[in-house]
Amino acid sequence: MVVKEKPRSKFLLVKCKKCNNEQIIFNKPAGDVQCLVCGEVIAKSTGGKAEVLGEIIKELE
């Protein structure tokens, strides 16, 4: 029996605190992630998991 491992990375639905835009981001981004509407940084890259500055609404699989 082959056991599949679950991926450690996920996508997140994040709400911008400045303009309330909801946007899907990767939880391990290579660079800072900006809101597509107002340009506010909603997640900072840390070299691993992101430091999310917006509100995480849901984890997507």
Backbone atoms as SQL, in Angstrom:
CREATE TABLE atoms (id INTEGER PRIMARY KEY, chain TEXT, resi INTEGER, resn TEXT, atom TEXT, x REAL, y REAL, z REAL);
INSERT INTO atoms VALUES
  (1, 'A', 1, 'MET', 'N', 0.839, -1.183, 0.000),
  (2, 'A', 1, 'MET', 'CA', 0.000, 0.000, 0.000),
  (3, 'A', 1, 'MET', 'C', 0.884, 1.247, 0.000),
  (4, 'A', 2, 'VAL', 'N', 0.623, 2.168, -0.909),
  (5, 'A', 2, 'VAL', 'CA', 1.386, 3.402, -1.023),
  (6, 'A', 2, 'VAL', 'C', 0.651, 4.512, -0.278),
  (7, 'A', 3, 'VAL', 'N', 1.370, 5.172, 0.623),
  (8, 'A', 3, 'VAL', 'CA', 0.784, 6.268, 1.395),
  (9, 'A', 3, 'VAL', 'C', 1.257, 7.582, 0.790),
  (10, 'A', 4, 'LYS', 'N', 0.315, 8.409, 0.355),
  (11, 'A', 4, 'LYS', 'CA', 0.658, 9.716, -0.201),
  (12, 'A', 4, 'LYS', 'C', 0.813, 10.728, 0.925),
  (13, 'A', 5, 'GLU', 'N', 1.864, 11.529, 0.824),
  (14, 'A', 5, 'GLU', 'CA', 2.072, 12.586, 1.801),
  (15, 'A', 5, 'GLU', 'C', 1.254, 13.804, 1.408),
  (16, 'A', 6, 'LYS', 'N', 0.742, 14.491, 2.402),
  (17, 'A', 6, 'LYS', 'CA', 0.025, 15.740, 2.137),
  (18, 'A', 6, 'LYS', 'C', 1.040, 16.853, 1.911),
  (19, 'A', 7, 'PRO', 'N', 0.757, 17.744, 0.998),
  (20, 'A', 7, 'PRO', 'CA', 1.687, 18.868, 0.800),
  (21, 'A', 7, 'PRO', 'C', 1.713, 19.769, 2.032),
  (22, 'A', 8, 'ARG', 'N', 2.876, 20.314, 2.320),
  (23, 'A', 8, 'ARG', 'CA', 3.028, 21.182, 3.496),
  (24, 'A', 8, 'ARG', 'C', 2.632, 22.620, 3.206),
  (25, 'A', 9, 'SER', 'N', 2.591, 22.976, 1.937),
  (26, 'A', 9, 'SER', 'CA', 2.236, 24.339, 1.572),
  (27, 'A', 9, 'SER', 'C', 0.769, 24.416, 1.165),
  (28, 'A', 10, 'LYS', 'N', 0.187, 25.582, 1.355),
  (29, 'A', 10, 'LYS', 'CA', -1.236, 25.779, 1.071),
  (30, 'A', 10, 'LYS', 'C', -1.448, 27.152, 0.448),
  (31, 'A', 11, 'PHE', 'N', -2.641, 27.338, -0.059),
  (32, 'A', 11, 'PHE', 'CA', -3.071, 28.655, -0.506),
  (33, 'A', 11, 'PHE', 'C', -3.996, 29.210, 0.566),
  (34, 'A', 12, 'LEU', 'N', -3.969, 30.515, 0.729),
  (35, 'A', 12, 'LEU', 'CA', -4.775, 31.182, 1.748),
  (36, 'A', 12, 'LEU', 'C', -5.654, 32.246, 1.109),
  (37, 'A', 13, 'LEU', 'N', -6.876, 32.354, 1.596),
  (38, 'A', 13, 'LEU', 'CA', -7.750, 33.456, 1.214),
  (39, 'A', 13, 'LEU', 'C', -7.545, 34.528, 2.279),
  (40, 'A', 14, 'VAL', 'N', -7.010, 35.677, 1.864),
  (41, 'A', 14, 'VAL', 'CA', -6.638, 36.740, 2.804),
  (42, 'A', 14, 'VAL', 'C', -7.401, 38.010, 2.468),
  (43, 'A', 15, 'LYS', 'N', -7.868, 38.708, 3.507),
  (44, 'A', 15, 'LYS', 'CA', -8.570, 39.988, 3.332),
  (45, 'A', 15, 'LYS', 'C', -7.626, 41.117, 3.695),
  (46, 'A', 16, 'CYS', 'N', -7.511, 42.089, 2.790),
  (47, 'A', 16, 'CYS', 'CA', -6.686, 43.273, 3.020),
  (48, 'A', 16, 'CYS', 'C', -7.341, 44.118, 4.123),
  (49, 'A', 17, 'LYS', 'N', -6.544, 44.549, 5.082),
  (50, 'A', 17, 'LYS', 'CA', -7.080, 45.357, 6.184),
  (51, 'A', 17, 'LYS', 'C', -7.402, 46.785, 5.751),
  (52, 'A', 18, 'LYS', 'N', -6.755, 47.242, 4.669),
  (53, 'A', 18, 'LYS', 'CA', -6.953, 48.632, 4.222),
  (54, 'A', 18, 'LYS', 'C', -8.223, 48.787, 3.377),
  (55, 'A', 19, 'CYS', 'N', -8.432, 47.879, 2.388),
  (56, 'A', 19, 'CYS', 'CA', -9.558, 48.066, 1.459),
  (57, 'A', 19, 'CYS', 'C', -10.565, 46.911, 1.468),
  (58, 'A', 20, 'ASN', 'N', -10.335, 45.892, 2.297),
  (59, 'A', 20, 'ASN', 'CA', -11.223, 44.726, 2.438),
  (60, 'A', 20, 'ASN', 'C', -11.288, 43.840, 1.195),
  (61, 'A', 21, 'ASN', 'N', -10.341, 44.001, 0.264),
  (62, 'A', 21, 'ASN', 'CA', -10.274, 43.112, -0.896),
  (63, 'A', 21, 'ASN', 'C', -9.853, 41.717, -0.441),
  (64, 'A', 22, 'GLU', 'N', -10.518, 40.678, -0.964),
  (65, 'A', 22, 'GLU', 'CA', -10.151, 39.300, -0.663),
  (66, 'A', 22, 'GLU', 'C', -9.332, 38.756, -1.817),
  (67, 'A', 23, 'GLN', 'N', -8.226, 38.091, -1.477),
  (68, 'A', 23, 'GLN', 'CA', -7.274, 37.649, -2.483),
  (69, 'A', 23, 'GLN', 'C', -6.663, 36.320, -2.054),
  (70, 'A', 24, 'ILE', 'N', -6.395, 35.447, -3.018),
  (71, 'A', 24, 'ILE', 'CA', -5.767, 34.162, -2.746),
  (72, 'A', 24, 'ILE', 'C', -4.258, 34.321, -2.891),
  (73, 'A', 25, 'ILE', 'N', -3.523, 33.883, -1.848),
  (74, 'A', 25, 'ILE', 'CA', -2.063, 33.954, -1.881),
  (75, 'A', 25, 'ILE', 'C', -1.480, 32.592, -1.498),
  (76, 'A', 26, 'PHE', 'N', -0.203, 32.386, -1.834),
  (77, 'A', 26, 'PHE', 'CA', 0.532, 31.190, -1.457),
  (78, 'A', 26, 'PHE', 'C', 1.097, 31.430, -0.064),
  (79, 'A', 27, 'ASN', 'N', 1.102, 30.397, 0.804),
  (80, 'A', 27, 'ASN', 'CA', 1.553, 30.629, 2.171),
  (81, 'A', 27, 'ASN', 'C', 3.075, 30.637, 2.314),
  (82, 'A', 28, 'LYS', 'N', 3.812, 30.315, 1.234),
  (83, 'A', 28, 'LYS', 'CA', 5.277, 30.381, 1.257),
  (84, 'A', 28, 'LYS', 'C', 5.762, 31.172, 0.041),
  (85, 'A', 29, 'PRO', 'N', 5.483, 32.472, 0.007),
  (86, 'A', 29, 'PRO', 'CA', 5.845, 33.277, -1.176),
  (87, 'A', 29, 'PRO', 'C', 7.341, 33.574, -1.236),
  (88, 'A', 30, 'ALA', 'N', 7.844, 33.767, -2.446),
  (89, 'A', 30, 'ALA', 'CA', 9.257, 34.102, -2.649),
  (90, 'A', 30, 'ALA', 'C', 9.522, 35.576, -2.361),
  (91, 'A', 31, 'GLY', 'N', 8.491, 36.413, -2.443),
  (92, 'A', 31, 'GLY', 'CA', 8.624, 37.842, -2.177),
  (93, 'A', 31, 'GLY', 'C', 7.392, 38.361, -1.477),
  (94, 'A', 32, 'ASP', 'N', 7.406, 39.637, -1.128),
  (95, 'A', 32, 'ASP', 'CA', 6.249, 40.231, -0.470),
  (96, 'A', 32, 'ASP', 'C', 5.047, 40.220, -1.417),
  (97, 'A', 33, 'VAL', 'N', 3.857, 40.040, -0.853),
  (98, 'A', 33, 'VAL', 'CA', 2.618, 39.992, -1.641),
  (99, 'A', 33, 'VAL', 'C', 1.829, 41.262, -1.367),
  (100, 'A', 34, 'GLN', 'N', 1.443, 41.947, -2.447),
  (101, 'A', 34, 'GLN', 'CA', 0.676, 43.188, -2.320),
  (102, 'A', 34, 'GLN', 'C', -0.777, 42.950, -2.715),
  (103, 'A', 35, 'CYS', 'N', -1.662, 43.738, -2.130),
  (104, 'A', 35, 'CYS', 'CA', -3.072, 43.734, -2.503),
  (105, 'A', 35, 'CYS', 'C', -3.176, 44.205, -3.952),
  (106, 'A', 36, 'LEU', 'N', -3.984, 43.520, -4.737),
  (107, 'A', 36, 'LEU', 'CA', -4.142, 43.862, -6.143),
  (108, 'A', 36, 'LEU', 'C', -4.974, 45.125, -6.354),
  (109, 'A', 37, 'VAL', 'N', -5.713, 45.566, -5.334),
  (110, 'A', 37, 'VAL', 'CA', -6.564, 46.743, -5.462),
  (111, 'A', 37, 'VAL', 'C', -5.843, 48.015, -4.984),
  (112, 'A', 38, 'CYS', 'N', -5.317, 47.986, -3.757),
  (113, 'A', 38, 'CYS', 'CA', -4.748, 49.209, -3.185),
  (114, 'A', 38, 'CYS', 'C', -3.223, 49.200, -3.080),
  (115, 'A', 39, 'GLY', 'N', -2.574, 48.057, -3.266),
  (116, 'A', 39, 'GLY', 'CA', -1.123, 47.985, -3.225),
  (117, 'A', 39, 'GLY', 'C', -0.522, 47.779, -1.843),
  (118, 'A', 40, 'GLU', 'N', -1.347, 47.674, -0.819),
  (119, 'A', 40, 'GLU', 'CA', -0.870, 47.437, 0.549),
  (120, 'A', 40, 'GLU', 'C', -0.214, 46.054, 0.627),
  (121, 'A', 41, 'VAL', 'N', 0.878, 45.924, 1.384),
  (122, 'A', 41, 'VAL', 'CA', 1.521, 44.620, 1.572),
  (123, 'A', 41, 'VAL', 'C', 0.641, 43.799, 2.510),
  (124, 'A', 42, 'ILE', 'N', 0.177, 42.626, 2.027),
  (125, 'A', 42, 'ILE', 'CA', -0.691, 41.782, 2.857),
  (126, 'A', 42, 'ILE', 'C', 0.033, 40.551, 3.391),
  (127, 'A', 43, 'ALA', 'N', 1.230, 40.262, 2.839),
  (128, 'A', 43, 'ALA', 'CA', 2.043, 39.153, 3.347),
  (129, 'A', 43, 'ALA', 'C', 3.512, 39.441, 3.062),
  (130, 'A', 44, 'LYS', 'N', 4.346, 39.243, 4.082),
  (131, 'A', 44, 'LYS', 'CA', 5.786, 39.456, 3.932),
  (132, 'A', 44, 'LYS', 'C', 6.484, 38.110, 3.842),
  (133, 'A', 45, 'SER', 'N', 7.437, 38.013, 2.919),
  (134, 'A', 45, 'SER', 'CA', 8.236, 36.804, 2.759),
  (135, 'A', 45, 'SER', 'C', 9.244, 36.723, 3.896),
  (136, 'A', 46, 'THR', 'N', 9.405, 35.517, 4.457),
  (137, 'A', 46, 'THR', 'CA', 10.357, 35.323, 5.556),
  (138, 'A', 46, 'THR', 'C', 11.384, 34.249, 5.213),
  (139, 'A', 47, 'GLY', 'N', 11.320, 33.714, 3.993),
  (140, 'A', 47, 'GLY', 'CA', 12.192, 32.612, 3.613),
  (141, 'A', 47, 'GLY', 'C', 11.543, 31.268, 3.868),
  (142, 'A', 48, 'GLY', 'N', 10.377, 31.276, 4.458),
  (143, 'A', 48, 'GLY', 'CA', 9.593, 30.075, 4.735),
  (144, 'A', 48, 'GLY', 'C', 8.134, 30.470, 4.652),
  (145, 'A', 49, 'LYS', 'N', 7.396, 30.185, 5.716),
  (146, 'A', 49, 'LYS', 'CA', 5.996, 30.608, 5.735),
  (147, 'A', 49, 'LYS', 'C', 5.907, 32.125, 5.818),
  (148, 'A', 50, 'ALA', 'N', 4.906, 32.662, 5.151),
  (149, 'A', 50, 'ALA', 'CA', 4.735, 34.111, 5.094),
  (150, 'A', 50, 'ALA', 'C', 4.243, 34.661, 6.434),
  (151, 'A', 51, 'GLU', 'N', 4.619, 35.897, 6.698),
  (152, 'A', 51, 'GLU', 'CA', 4.049, 36.646, 7.817),
  (153, 'A', 51, 'GLU', 'C', 2.849, 37.384, 7.235),
  (154, 'A', 52, 'VAL', 'N', 1.660, 36.877, 7.500),
  (155, 'A', 52, 'VAL', 'CA', 0.447, 37.436, 6.904),
  (156, 'A', 52, 'VAL', 'C', 0.016, 38.658, 7.700),
  (157, 'A', 53, 'LEU', 'N', -0.093, 39.795, 7.005),
  (158, 'A', 53, 'LEU', 'CA', -0.467, 41.056, 7.648),
  (159, 'A', 53, 'LEU', 'C', -1.960, 41.330, 7.517),
  (160, 'A', 54, 'GLY', 'N', -2.614, 40.656, 6.567),
  (161, 'A', 54, 'GLY', 'CA', -4.059, 40.776, 6.408),
  (162, 'A', 54, 'GLY', 'C', -4.758, 39.755, 7.287),
  (163, 'A', 55, 'GLU', 'N', -6.050, 39.637, 7.104),
  (164, 'A', 55, 'GLU', 'CA', -6.849, 38.676, 7.874),
  (165, 'A', 55, 'GLU', 'C', -7.008, 37.389, 7.072),
  (166, 'A', 56, 'ILE', 'N', -6.573, 36.253, 7.641),
  (167, 'A', 56, 'ILE', 'CA', -6.740, 34.964, 6.966),
  (168, 'A', 56, 'ILE', 'C', -8.190, 34.535, 7.128),
  (169, 'A', 57, 'ILE', 'N', -8.882, 34.391, 6.009),
  (170, 'A', 57, 'ILE', 'CA', -10.287, 34.003, 6.028),
  (171, 'A', 57, 'ILE', 'C', -10.424, 32.485, 5.977),
  (172, 'A', 58, 'LYS', 'N', -9.630, 31.864, 5.091),
  (173, 'A', 58, 'LYS', 'CA', -9.761, 30.423, 4.906),
  (174, 'A', 58, 'LYS', 'C', -8.471, 29.848, 4.335),
  (175, 'A', 59, 'GLU', 'N', -8.150, 28.594, 4.717),
  (176, 'A', 59, 'GLU', 'CA', -7.063, 27.849, 4.090),
  (177, 'A', 59, 'GLU', 'C', -7.650, 26.996, 2.990),
  (178, 'A', 60, 'LEU', 'N', -7.077, 27.074, 1.803),
  (179, 'A', 60, 'LEU', 'CA', -7.561, 26.304, 0.660),
  (180, 'A', 60, 'LEU', 'C', -6.628, 25.126, 0.413),
  (181, 'A', 61, 'GLU', 'N', -7.182, 24.051, -0.133),
  (182, 'A', 61, 'GLU', 'CA', -6.359, 22.869, -0.408),
  (183, 'A', 61, 'GLU', 'C', -6.237, 22.626, -1.876);
